[in-house]
Amino acid sequence: MQRISKKTSLLLIVITLLSGCSATSFSDLFSSYNQQMLAVKQAQQQGNFQQAINLIPARNSHDGTYSLTLLEKARLEYLANNTKQSQQDLTTAYRLVQQAQQAAKIELSRGIENVAAVMSNDNATRYDIPFYEQSMLHSYQALNYLTQHDLSGALVEVRRANLVQERALTSNAKSIYRYQEKMAEQGLSKKYPSMDTAIGKVKNGFQNAYTFYLSAVLYEAAGQANDAYIDYKKALEIYPENSYLQQDVWRLAVQLHMTNDISQLEQRLPQTITDNKSSSNEGQVVIIVENGIVAAKQAISLNLPIFTSHNDVRFYSVALPSYQNNLTSYSPLQLSYQGKNYQSEEIVRLQSLAAKQLKDQMPAIVARQIARLVAKEEMRQQMARKGGDVGNIFASIYNIATEKADTRSWSTLPDSIHILRLNLAPGDHLLNLNINGTNQQLNVSIQQNRQTLVKLSAIGTHTDYNILNL
């Protein structure tokens, strides 16, 4: 009877632990997200987008990773030209973001989720879409509207993307330095692997020059030159060496007679930019190139000193997420027209934004890990007292099995985005392109003082494009 009683006690503890995991799928606690998405990304790399969609793990609306699943599907549906389904999934994801922003609901739901997370891992918590992913959500939704020739709907989305960045700047201005201090206090600066190469020159994990550029292009298409000028300038602040951004800022500064700005720009910009005179009779082709697939988070193990309840210091191995400290090199898009050659220039490296965002989050992640280790050790001791060696062994196995890093992120996003802009006379033009060593010709129709947007995806050996007359 005593043995049965011990087994019953162990079973009750296990049921209690797992009952708190209802916010996430059971497999997420024992299998990392990047492992679950490996086959999906392989299919995406080969250009098999519908197959990739079918391989995404199924999750219901009560699952903590449901919003991320919607983002993954929406990105792949966009690549597969399933515009309406992509639009629907992004709309649902945005609604979940809005719900998460209601502080009272966050506190209420997070209390339940944190119990499960303390006794398992961070995968038991709801996935909060980071700011850089939110801005990309609205950028893709804007493109979905453009595909349906709905410029007003696209403008709503780019405004939302800009609001995301404004909100991020406000909420993160004071916290970034505090995060860096915590890293030093916890002794992580030396132990945690460097991501400086992956982060590159980005100052934070949320300012996205591409979303500002896309909104500027759309504002200009809608005849809102002042709004376009503001966003071109914001993009240039983030990517000051991009010559296409320099050209656009200078062009609109002259067009809008921004006398003070013109004087400052003449000092900052190369003379080749300020000497350039665009014709009012021309139109523009704007090419946006998405390169590759953003790298997935990887799990690493670190030994951290933890004080036990008896004030002893013990070293415990913890699993933490990280990004590999490198960036993939991409050849720029080469464009040839009437004997002249042009090439695209990078406007955002999403891999760098992701790495910087993770680095800023790391102190909070480690703090949760420490609380988790203490709680799990206490659970192990209780199960050892109630179940003897059996309880001790079971608890130890459970603790090891659930020590999983949270590797969740929007992993089907492009790695790098480039832009190329060219002024052309009204009419039809044949452009010769070379992307990743592959030559192809592109027919574009240009209207006076209008933009023709070309959205080009280059993933592995797969290339595809959409042409949108704005």
C-alpha positions as CSV (number, residue, x, y, z in Angstrom):
1,M,0.0,0.0,0.0
2,Q,2.9,2.4,0.8
3,R,4.4,1.7,-2.7
4,I,1.0,2.4,-4.3
5,S,0.7,5.6,-2.3
6,K,4.1,6.8,-3.4
7,K,3.2,6.1,-7.0
8,T,-0.1,7.9,-6.6
9,S,1.6,10.9,-5.1
10,L,4.1,11.0,-8.0
11,L,1.3,10.8,-10.5
12,L,-0.5,13.7,-8.9
13,I,2.6,15.8,-9.1
14,V,3.1,15.0,-12.7
15,I,-0.6,15.8,-13.5
16,T,-0.2,19.1,-11.7
17,L,2.9,20.0,-13.6
18,L,1.5,19.1,-17.0
19,S,-1.9,20.7,-16.4
20,G,-0.2,24.1,-16.3
21,C,1.0,23.5,-19.8
22,S,-2.3,23.8,-21.6
23,A,-1.2,27.1,-23.1
24,T,1.3,25.3,-25.3
25,S,1.4,22.0,-27.1
26,F,3.0,19.1,-25.1
27,S,5.6,18.5,-27.8
28,D,6.9,22.1,-27.5
29,L,8.1,21.4,-24.0
30,F,10.3,18.6,-25.1
31,S,11.2,19.5,-28.8
32,S,12.7,22.8,-29.7
33,Y,10.9,25.0,-32.2
34,N,13.8,25.2,-34.6
35,Q,13.8,21.4,-34.8
36,Q,10.0,21.4,-35.6
37,M,10.6,24.0,-38.3
38,L,13.6,22.3,-40.0
39,A,11.6,20.4,-42.6
40,V,9.5,23.5,-43.3
41,K,12.6,25.7,-44.0
42,Q,14.1,23.0,-46.2
43,A,11.0,22.9,-48.3
44,Q,11.0,26.8,-48.4
45,Q,14.7,26.7,-49.5
46,Q,13.7,24.5,-52.4
47,G,10.8,26.8,-53.4
48,N,8.2,24.2,-52.4
49,F,6.0,26.7,-50.5
50,Q,2.8,24.7,-50.4
51,Q,4.7,21.7,-49.1
52,A,6.3,24.0,-46.5
53,I,2.9,25.2,-45.4
54,N,1.6,21.6,-45.0
55,L,4.7,20.8,-42.8
56,I,4.0,23.5,-40.2
57,P,3.0,21.9,-36.9
58,A,-0.8,22.3,-36.3
59,R,-1.8,24.5,-33.4
60,N,-5.1,25.7,-32.2
61,S,-6.0,29.2,-31.0
62,H,-5.4,28.3,-27.4
63,D,-1.8,27.3,-28.0
64,G,0.8,29.8,-26.9
65,T,2.7,29.6,-30.2
66,Y,-0.5,30.0,-32.3
67,S,0.4,33.6,-33.3
68,L,3.8,32.6,-34.6
69,T,2.3,29.7,-36.6
70,L,0.0,32.3,-38.3
71,L,3.0,34.4,-39.2
72,E,4.9,31.4,-40.6
73,K,1.9,30.4,-42.7
74,A,1.2,33.9,-43.9
75,R,4.8,34.4,-45.1
76,L,4.8,31.1,-47.1
77,E,1.3,31.8,-48.4
78,Y,2.6,35.2,-49.7
79,L,5.4,33.4,-51.4
80,A,3.0,30.9,-52.9
81,N,0.8,33.8,-54.2
82,N,-2.1,32.8,-51.9
83,T,-2.7,36.4,-51.1
84,K,-6.2,36.2,-49.5
85,Q,-5.2,33.4,-47.1
86,S,-2.0,35.3,-46.2
87,Q,-4.1,38.4,-45.6
88,Q,-6.5,36.5,-43.4
89,D,-3.7,34.9,-41.3
90,L,-2.0,38.2,-40.8
91,T,-5.2,39.9,-39.8
92,T,-5.7,37.2,-37.1
93,A,-2.1,37.6,-35.9
94,Y,-2.6,41.4,-35.6
95,R,-5.7,40.9,-33.6
96,L,-3.7,38.7,-31.2
97,V,-1.1,41.4,-30.9
98,Q,-3.8,43.9,-30.0
99,Q,-5.1,41.6,-27.3
100,A,-1.7,41.1,-25.9
101,Q,-1.2,44.8,-25.6
102,Q,-4.1,45.1,-23.1
103,A,-2.1,45.1,-19.8
104,A,-4.8,43.7,-17.6
105,K,-5.3,40.6,-19.7
106,I,-1.6,40.1,-20.0
107,E,-1.1,40.1,-16.2
108,L,-4.1,37.7,-15.7
109,S,-3.0,35.2,-18.4
110,R,0.7,35.5,-17.7
111,G,0.2,34.4,-14.1
112,I,-1.1,31.0,-15.3
113,E,1.5,30.7,-18.0
114,N,4.4,31.5,-15.7
115,V,3.6,28.7,-13.4
116,A,3.9,26.3,-16.3
117,A,7.1,28.0,-17.4
118,V,8.8,27.8,-14.0
119,M,8.2,24.1,-13.9
120,S,9.1,23.4,-17.5
121,N,10.7,26.1,-19.8
122,D,9.9,29.3,-21.6
123,N,8.2,27.4,-24.4
124,A,5.2,27.2,-22.0
125,T,4.6,30.9,-22.2
126,R,2.7,32.7,-25.0
127,Y,4.9,33.9,-27.8
128,D,4.9,37.7,-27.8
129,I,5.6,38.9,-31.4
130,P,8.7,41.2,-31.1
131,F,8.6,44.7,-32.6
132,Y,10.7,43.9,-35.7
133,E,8.4,41.0,-36.5
134,Q,5.3,43.2,-36.0
135,S,6.7,45.7,-38.5
136,M,7.2,42.9,-41.0
137,L,3.7,41.7,-40.4
138,H,2.3,45.0,-41.5
139,S,4.7,45.3,-44.4
140,Y,3.5,42.0,-45.8
141,Q,0.0,42.9,-45.2
142,A,0.5,46.1,-47.1
143,L,1.9,44.1,-50.0
144,N,-1.1,41.8,-49.9
145,Y,-3.3,44.9,-50.3
146,L,-1.2,46.2,-53.2
147,T,-1.6,42.8,-54.9
148,Q,-5.4,43.5,-54.8
149,H,-4.8,47.0,-56.1
150,D,-5.9,48.5,-52.8
151,L,-3.5,51.4,-52.1
152,S,-5.6,52.8,-49.2
153,G,-5.6,49.5,-47.4
154,A,-1.8,49.3,-47.9
155,L,-1.4,52.8,-46.5
156,V,-3.2,51.8,-43.3
157,E,-0.7,48.9,-42.8
158,V,2.4,51.0,-43.4
159,R,1.1,53.5,-40.8
160,R,0.6,50.7,-38.4
161,A,4.2,49.5,-39.1
162,N,5.5,53.0,-38.3
163,L,3.5,53.1,-35.1
164,V,5.1,49.8,-34.0
165,Q,8.5,51.4,-34.4
166,E,7.5,54.6,-32.5
167,R,6.0,52.4,-29.7
168,A,9.2,50.3,-29.6
169,L,11.4,53.4,-29.4
170,T,9.4,54.8,-26.5
171,S,9.3,51.6,-24.5
172,N,12.9,50.6,-25.1
173,A,14.7,53.9,-24.7
174,K,15.3,53.4,-21.0
175,S,15.5,49.6,-20.9
176,I,18.3,48.9,-23.3
177,Y,21.1,50.3,-21.1
178,R,19.5,48.5,-18.1
179,Y,19.6,45.2,-19.9
180,Q,23.3,45.7,-20.6
181,E,23.9,46.4,-16.9
182,K,22.1,43.2,-16.0
183,M,24.2,41.2,-18.4
184,A,27.3,42.4,-16.6
185,E,25.8,41.8,-13.1
186,Q,24.9,38.2,-13.9
187,G,28.4,37.6,-15.3
188,L,26.9,36.7,-18.8
189,S,29.0,39.1,-20.8
190,K,32.0,36.7,-20.8
191,K,30.1,33.4,-20.8
192,Y,27.4,34.0,-23.4
193,P,28.7,33.6,-26.9
194,S,29.2,36.8,-28.8
195,M,26.7,37.8,-31.5
196,D,28.4,41.0,-32.5
197,T,29.1,39.9,-36.0
198,A,25.5,38.9,-36.5
199,I,24.3,42.1,-35.0
200,G,26.6,44.2,-37.1
201,K,25.9,48.0,-37.0
202,V,22.3,47.9,-35.8
203,K,21.7,50.0,-32.7
204,N,18.5,48.2,-31.6
205,G,16.4,45.3,-32.6
206,F,13.3,47.1,-33.9
207,Q,14.2,50.0,-36.2
208,N,13.6,48.7,-39.7
209,A,14.6,51.0,-42.6
210,Y,12.8,48.7,-45.0
211,T,9.3,49.4,-43.5
212,F,10.0,53.1,-43.6
213,Y,11.1,52.9,-47.2
214,L,8.1,50.9,-48.2
215,S,5.8,53.4,-46.5
216,A,7.6,56.3,-48.2
217,V,7.1,54.7,-51.6
218,L,3.4,54.2,-51.0
219,Y,2.9,57.7,-49.6
220,E,4.6,59.0,-52.7
221,A,2.3,56.9,-54.9
222,A,-0.7,58.3,-53.0
223,G,0.5,61.9,-53.7
224,Q,1.5,62.5,-50.1
225,A,5.0,63.8,-50.8
226,N,5.5,65.3,-47.3
227,D,4.8,62.1,-45.6
228,A,7.0,60.2,-48.0
229,Y,9.9,62.7,-47.4
230,I,9.6,62.1,-43.6
231,D,9.9,58.3,-44.0
232,Y,12.7,58.5,-46.5
233,K,14.6,60.5,-44.0
234,K,13.9,58.0,-41.2
235,A,15.1,55.2,-43.4
236,L,18.2,57.2,-44.3
237,E,19.0,57.8,-40.6
238,I,19.1,54.0,-40.1
239,Y,21.0,53.2,-43.4
240,P,22.9,56.5,-44.1
241,E,25.2,54.9,-46.7
242,N,22.4,53.6,-49.0
243,S,22.7,55.6,-52.2
244,Y,19.1,55.0,-53.2
245,L,17.9,56.5,-49.9
246,Q,20.2,59.4,-50.4
247,Q,18.8,60.0,-53.9
248,D,15.2,59.9,-52.7
249,V,15.7,62.2,-49.8
250,W,17.6,64.7,-52.0
251,R,15.0,64.4,-54.8
252,L,12.0,65.2,-52.5
253,A,13.9,67.9,-50.6
254,V,14.4,69.7,-53.8
255,Q,10.8,69.0,-55.0
256,L,9.3,70.3,-51.7
257,H,11.7,73.2,-51.5
258,M,13.1,72.2,-48.1
259,T,15.7,75.0,-48.0
260,N,17.2,74.2,-44.6
261,D,17.4,70.5,-45.3
262,I,18.9,71.1,-48.7
263,S,21.8,73.1,-47.1
264,Q,22.5,70.3,-44.6
265,L,22.2,67.6,-47.2
266,E,24.7,69.3,-49.5
267,Q,27.2,69.0,-46.7
268,R,26.3,65.3,-45.9
269,L,25.6,63.7,-49.2
270,P,28.1,62.9,-52.0
271,Q,28.3,65.4,-54.8
272,T,27.2,62.7,-57.3
273,I,23.8,62.7,-55.5
274,T,23.3,66.4,-55.1
275,D,24.4,67.1,-58.7
276,N,21.7,64.6,-60.0
277,K,18.7,66.3,-61.6
278,S,15.7,64.1,-62.1
279,S,13.2,64.9,-64.8
280,S,9.6,65.6,-64.0
281,N,8.6,63.7,-67.1
282,E,10.1,60.4,-65.8
283,G,8.6,57.6,-63.8
284,Q,10.4,55.2,-61.5
285,V,10.9,51.4,-61.2
286,V,11.4,50.4,-57.6
287,I,12.8,46.9,-57.1
288,I,12.7,45.3,-53.6
289,V,14.8,42.1,-53.4
290,E,14.3,39.6,-50.6
291,N,17.4,37.4,-50.1
292,G,17.6,34.0,-48.4
293,I,15.9,32.9,-45.2
294,V,16.7,34.2,-41.7
295,A,18.7,31.8,-39.6
296,A,17.0,30.0,-36.7
297,K,17.8,30.4,-33.1
298,Q,20.1,27.7,-31.7
299,A,20.2,26.2,-28.2
300,I,23.4,26.5,-26.2
301,S,24.3,25.3,-22.7
302,L,26.0,27.4,-20.0
303,N,27.0,26.5,-16.4
304,L,25.7,29.1,-14.0
305,P,26.4,29.4,-10.3
306,I,23.1,29.2,-8.3
307,F,22.6,29.7,-4.6
308,T,20.5,26.8,-3.2
309,S,18.1,27.1,-0.3
310,H,20.9,26.1,2.1
311,N,23.0,29.0,0.8
312,D,25.4,26.7,-1.0
313,V,26.7,27.6,-4.5
314,R,26.2,24.9,-7.1
315,F,26.7,25.0,-10.9
316,Y,23.8,24.1,-13.0
317,S,23.6,23.7,-16.8
318,V,21.0,25.8,-18.4
319,A,19.8,25.9,-22.0
320,L,19.7,29.4,-23.6
321,P,18.8,30.6,-27.2
322,S,21.5,32.2,-29.4
323,Y,22.2,33.0,-33.0
324,Q,25.3,31.9,-34.8
325,N,27.8,34.7,-34.9
326,N,28.0,35.2,-38.7
327,L,26.1,36.7,-41.5
328,T,25.5,35.2,-44.9
329,S,26.9,37.2,-47.9
330,Y,24.5,37.9,-50.8
331,S,25.4,39.1,-54.2
332,P,23.5,42.3,-55.1
333,L,21.0,42.2,-57.9
334,Q,22.6,43.3,-61.1
335,L,20.5,45.3,-63.5
336,S,21.6,46.3,-67.1
337,Y,19.7,48.8,-69.2
338,Q,20.9,50.7,-72.3
339,G,24.5,49.9,-71.7
340,K,24.5,51.1,-68.1
341,N,24.8,48.8,-65.0
342,Y,23.1,49.2,-61.6
343,Q,23.1,47.1,-58.5
344,S,20.9,46.8,-55.5
345,E,21.9,47.8,-52.0
346,E,20.9,46.4,-48.6
347,I,18.3,48.3,-46.6
348,V,17.7,45.9,-43.7
349,R,19.4,42.7,-42.3
350,L,16.6,41.0,-40.4
351,Q,19.2,38.5,-39.0
352,S,20.9,41.5,-37.3
353,L,17.6,42.8,-35.9
354,A,16.8,39.3,-34.5
355,A,20.2,38.9,-32.9
356,K,20.1,42.3,-31.3
357,Q,16.6,41.8,-30.0
358,L,17.6,38.5,-28.4
359,K,20.7,40.0,-26.8
360,D,18.6,42.8,-25.2
361,Q,16.2,40.1,-23.9
362,M,18.9,37.8,-22.5
363,P,19.0,39.2,-18.9
364,A,15.3,38.6,-18.5
365,I,15.6,35.1,-20.0
366,V,18.4,34.2,-17.6
367,A,16.5,35.6,-14.6
368,R,13.6,33.2,-15.5
369,Q,16.1,30.3,-15.9
370,I,17.5,30.9,-12.4
371,A,14.0,31.0,-10.9
372,R,13.3,27.8,-12.8
373,L,16.3,26.0,-11.6
374,V,15.5,26.8,-8.0
375,A,11.9,25.7,-8.4
376,K,12.9,22.4,-10.2
377,E,15.4,21.6,-7.5
378,E,12.8,22.1,-4.8
379,M,10.4,19.8,-6.8
380,R,13.1,17.2,-7.0
381,Q,13.7,17.2,-3.3
382,Q,9.9,16.9,-2.6
383,M,9.6,14.0,-5.0
384,A,12.7,12.4,-3.5
385,R,11.1,12.7,0.0
386,K,7.7,11.3,-1.2
387,G,8.9,8.7,-3.7
388,G,12.4,7.8,-2.6
389,D,14.9,6.9,-5.2
390,V,12.1,6.4,-7.8
391,G,10.9,10.0,-7.2
392,N,14.4,11.4,-7.3
393,I,15.1,9.6,-10.6
394,F,11.8,10.6,-12.2
395,A,12.3,14.3,-11.1
396,S,15.8,14.3,-12.5
397,I,14.7,12.9,-15.8
398,Y,11.9,15.4,-16.0
399,N,14.2,18.3,-15.3
400,I,16.7,17.2,-17.9
401,A,14.0,16.5,-20.5
402,T,12.3,19.9,-20.0
403,E,15.5,22.0,-20.0
404,K,14.9,23.3,-23.5
405,A,15.8,26.8,-24.8
406,D,13.0,28.8,-26.3
407,T,14.1,29.0,-30.0
408,R,10.8,30.4,-31.3
409,S,11.0,33.2,-33.9
410,W,9.5,34.1,-37.2
411,S,11.9,31.7,-39.0
412,T,10.5,32.0,-42.6
413,L,11.4,35.6,-43.0
414,P,14.0,36.7,-45.5
415,D,17.5,37.2,-44.2
416,S,18.4,40.4,-46.1
417,I,16.4,42.9,-48.1
418,H,17.9,45.1,-50.9
419,I,16.5,47.9,-52.9
420,L,17.2,49.4,-56.4
421,R,15.5,52.4,-57.9
422,L,15.8,53.7,-61.5
423,N,14.3,56.6,-63.3
424,L,12.9,55.8,-66.7
425,A,10.9,57.5,-69.4
426,P,7.2,56.6,-69.7
427,G,6.6,53.5,-71.8
428,D,7.6,49.9,-71.8
429,H,11.1,48.8,-71.0
430,L,13.1,45.6,-71.1
431,L,15.5,45.2,-68.1
432,N,18.2,42.6,-67.9
433,L,18.6,41.2,-64.4
434,N,21.1,38.9,-62.8
435,I,20.3,37.5,-59.4
436,N,22.5,34.8,-57.8
437,G,24.1,34.1,-61.2
438,T,20.8,33.6,-63.0
439,N,19.9,35.9,-65.9
440,Q,16.4,36.9,-66.7
441,Q,14.6,39.7,-68.5
442,L,11.9,41.8,-66.9
443,N,9.3,43.9,-68.9
444,V,8.1,46.9,-67.0
445,S,5.6,49.6,-67.9
446,I,6.4,53.1,-66.7
447,Q,4.0,56.0,-66.3
448,Q,5.0,59.6,-65.9
449,N,5.6,60.6,-62.3
450,R,4.4,57.1,-61.1
451,Q,6.1,54.2,-59.5
452,T,6.2,50.7,-60.7
453,L,7.0,48.3,-57.8
454,V,8.8,45.0,-58.5
455,K,8.9,42.6,-55.5
456,L,11.5,39.9,-56.1
457,S,12.2,36.9,-53.9
458,A,15.5,35.0,-54.2
459,I,15.7,31.9,-52.0
460,G,18.4,29.4,-52.9
461,T,18.0,28.7,-56.6
462,H,14.4,29.8,-56.6
463,T,13.5,33.3,-57.9
464,D,10.1,34.9,-58.4
465,Y,8.7,38.4,-58.8
466,N,5.5,40.4,-58.8
467,I,5.1,43.7,-60.7
468,L,2.7,46.3,-59.2
469,N,1.9,49.6,-60.9
470,L,1.2,52.1,-58.1
